[in-house]
Structure formats: structure tokens, C-alpha cells
Amino acid sequence: MGSYPTSPPPEILPPQAGYRPPPQPRPRRRWASAPATYLLVGINCAVFLLMVARGASPWNPTVDQLMRWGADNAGSVLVDGQWWRIISAMFVHVGIIHLATNMWCLWNLGLLAEPLMGSYGLLAVYILTGAAGNLLSTCYNWFRPLHDASGAPFFPAGAGASGAVFGIAGALIVLLGSKRLPIPQYELKRLRKSVIYFAVINLVIGLSVNFGKNLTGVEIDNSAHIGGCLCGLLFAAPMVPRIGSPRSEFQLRMRLAVAAIVILLVLFGFYVAHIPPPPGLIPAPPGRTI
């Protein structure tokens, strides 16, 4: 004969006096779960809308218009001392197509990266890797300027968030390899492969476009892409993902990563600032890169 319970199961016990059930958490809106991603996309879009409102072409802005809004240029940075362009250029875009493609990539990668590195971490990796890409681009163009029909050298204007986007991809490649993430390994491998494919395919596309730039009239700033991706890999190397790691350890390692990259960028910028200019320099920027 089976035994019978002498009291009701716990789930149907009457509530005690004064008992209140715990409040159910409200579902978070998507923007609230990734505020840094939406903030960065919003800033980039706002800058573009301001450019258009002030007379810049939404499809094909001129070099003067790009420079007026903060595009990068080796002559402006190293001759005129306008170092702020290293930061501002990552928020300026060469037309609505350029903006749309970069923001699509930033939105997708940001939503994946922000839970792993936190909002402040995503903001830091965007700014630092974007600056690294623009610094490498400045250095490359300083060593290898373009030449006009007469053979005189000049420096192109560069703009766009793609260096920072490649930086986020580089950081993801490292963080998605962590064993601490409470995600099935097959899913992590799939995500990591997707990010690697994104970086490789876009770099190959950039090299291919530049190979045929005489036909397309467009040049992609691959040095900014490479610099951003390498900086993202370095940034994430000392980090652990926020998910699955103790809060104190994550914050300590993120501060270490930020400090290390800032020091490296300062040293690299000091080196670039002391490179002698090419002979016959023309400081005007008639070309552009994206």
C-alpha cells in the first residue's frame, strides 16, 4: 500500500500573512540591453544628417565637405597638428551607402560584442581601435602619398567607422574563444567562424577594389581596417568575457586592456609625428578613401 502525504505540497500552501510574491522582472527593451551599440549608431547617423543639412551631398560629398566635418588627412594631422581628426574621422561617412553598410556591420557586431565586454568596453574598443586604424592609415599615407598628374605628392582624405568595426570584430575573435562562456562550444565556434569570415572577406574585397580603383574611382582604406582589427585582437587579449567571469576580474582586465592600448597608441602617435615629410609636399587633399 502506498503512503499518502499528510500535508499539501508546497506549491498549494496558503500564503502566510504579510507575504508578497517577488516582483516579476520587466522585459528589457532591446536598446536597453545594448545602449552603447545604439548610441554609436545614433552618433554616426546624426553626424551624417547634420552634414546633409549643412549642404553636403548625401550620395557623393566632396573632399572639402568631408574635411570640414572631421575627415582624416595625413597632411592636416602631421603638418597642421589637427590630431583630433584621428577620432572625428570615425564618425564621418562618404555618402549614405557608405554609412548604411558600416552601420549595418556595427549594429550586428555591437549586439554580439556588448554582452561580452559591457557597454563601456564596447565604447572603448570602438574609440581605441578606430583611432589605431586612422593612425596606421595616416602613417601609411605619409610614407606612400598619392601623386597628381604632374607627379607631385598629396594626401587623401579618409573617413568612416570601418576601422572601428574591424576592431570590434578582432575583439570578438578573441572573446568568443573563451572557455568561460556558458554557451555550447559548437555555437561559439559557429559565431567565431562567422566573425573571422567577415573580417577576411571584407579585407579581400577592399584589396580587390583598390586593385581596380582606376576603373571604380574609389579607394578603400585597408590600412585602417588592418590597424583596427589588430588593435581589437590586442585589446581583447588580456580580457575575459563579462558573461561567465567574476565582476572584479572582468573590470580589472578591461582597465588593463584600455591602459595598454592607450600607451601603445601614444607611443605610435609619437613615432608618426616625428617622421620627416616627403619632398615636394602638397598639403591639399584632392583624393579620398573610405
Beta strands, then each sheet from edge to edge (+ up, - down):
strand 1: 72-73
strand 2: 146-147
strand 3: 153-154
strand 4: 157-158
strand 5: 288-289
sheet 1: 1+ 4- 5-
sheet 2: 2+ 3-
end
